[in-house]
Amino acid sequence: ASWVQIPPLALFFLFLKEYSQLIFLRNYDNIYP
């Protein structure tokens, strides 16, 4: 069933969104301790 498989591009963007959010929060904590 092809509808079950997640497109690699979508998975990549999801990872990129989570990772950028993590970096943003970490930088935010560094700027405002």
Residue frames as a rotation matrix with the C-alpha (Angstrom) as fourth column:
ALA 1
0.576 0.818 0.000 0.00
0.818 -0.576 0.000 0.00
0.000 0.000 -1.000 0.00
SER 2
-0.290 -0.764 0.577 1.72
0.758 -0.551 -0.349 3.16
0.584 0.336 0.739 -1.22
TRP 3
0.341 0.511 0.789 -0.52
-0.027 -0.834 0.551 5.44
0.940 -0.209 -0.270 0.87
VAL 4
0.909 -0.050 -0.415 1.08
0.414 0.242 0.878 4.11
0.057 -0.969 0.241 4.07
GLN 5
0.027 -0.999 0.021 4.59
0.999 0.026 -0.039 5.14
0.038 0.022 0.999 3.06
ILE 6
0.708 0.116 -0.697 5.72
0.283 -0.951 0.129 8.63
-0.647 -0.288 -0.706 4.00
PRO 7
0.817 -0.419 0.395 7.52
0.317 -0.245 -0.916 10.55
0.481 0.874 -0.067 1.23
PRO 8
0.065 -0.895 -0.441 11.22
0.993 0.101 -0.058 11.08
0.097 -0.434 0.896 2.13
LEU 9
-0.546 -0.252 0.799 10.85
0.357 -0.933 -0.050 14.77
0.758 0.259 0.599 1.33
ALA 10
0.433 0.789 0.436 7.98
-0.198 -0.388 0.900 15.17
0.879 -0.476 -0.012 3.79
LEU 11
0.757 -0.226 -0.613 9.98
0.627 0.516 0.584 13.31
0.184 -0.826 0.532 6.44
PHE 12
-0.303 -0.942 0.143 12.95
0.894 -0.334 -0.299 15.59
0.330 0.037 0.943 5.78
PHE 13
-0.321 0.253 0.913 10.86
-0.023 -0.966 0.259 18.74
0.947 0.063 0.316 6.15
LEU 14
0.776 0.622 -0.103 9.31
0.033 0.122 0.992 17.44
0.630 -0.773 0.074 9.36
PHE 15
0.400 -0.737 -0.545 12.80
0.916 0.345 0.206 16.78
0.036 -0.582 0.813 10.77
LEU 16
-0.512 -0.612 0.603 13.98
0.633 -0.743 -0.217 20.20
0.580 0.271 0.768 9.62
LYS 17
0.172 0.686 0.707 11.02
-0.149 -0.691 0.707 21.90
0.974 -0.227 -0.017 11.33
GLU 18
0.910 0.166 -0.380 11.58
0.304 0.357 0.883 20.07
0.282 -0.919 0.274 14.63
TYR 19
0.125 -0.967 -0.221 15.35
0.989 0.139 -0.046 20.65
0.076 -0.213 0.974 14.50
SER 20
-0.460 -0.266 0.847 15.08
0.380 -0.921 -0.083 24.37
0.802 0.284 0.525 13.72
GLN 21
0.550 0.727 0.410 12.55
-0.159 -0.391 0.907 24.79
0.820 -0.564 -0.100 16.51
LEU 22
0.757 -0.343 -0.556 14.93
0.650 0.487 0.584 23.07
0.070 -0.803 0.591 18.93
ILE 23
-0.313 -0.926 0.209 17.83
0.911 -0.356 -0.210 25.32
0.269 0.125 0.955 17.88
PHE 24
-0.161 0.340 0.927 15.62
0.086 -0.930 0.356 28.41
0.983 0.137 0.121 18.14
LEU 25
0.846 0.533 -0.011 14.52
0.025 -0.019 1.000 27.55
0.533 -0.846 -0.029 21.67
ARG 26
0.445 -0.764 -0.466 18.10
0.893 0.344 0.289 26.85
-0.060 -0.545 0.836 22.74
ASN 27
-0.506 -0.620 0.600 19.33
0.681 -0.714 -0.164 30.15
0.530 0.325 0.783 21.31
TYR 28
0.242 0.705 0.666 16.41
-0.032 -0.681 0.732 31.93
0.970 -0.198 -0.143 22.97
ASP 29
0.903 0.048 -0.426 17.45
0.400 0.263 0.878 30.53
0.155 -0.963 0.219 26.35
ASN 30
-0.022 -0.994 -0.103 21.03
1.000 -0.022 0.000 31.63
-0.002 -0.103 0.995 25.72
ILE 31
-0.432 -0.085 0.898 19.99
0.368 -0.926 0.089 35.17
0.824 0.369 0.431 24.84
TYR 32
0.063 0.528 0.847 17.58
-0.698 -0.583 0.416 35.49
0.714 -0.617 0.331 27.75
PRO 33
-0.680 -0.419 -0.602 18.92
0.075 0.777 -0.626 33.46
0.730 -0.470 -0.497 30.70
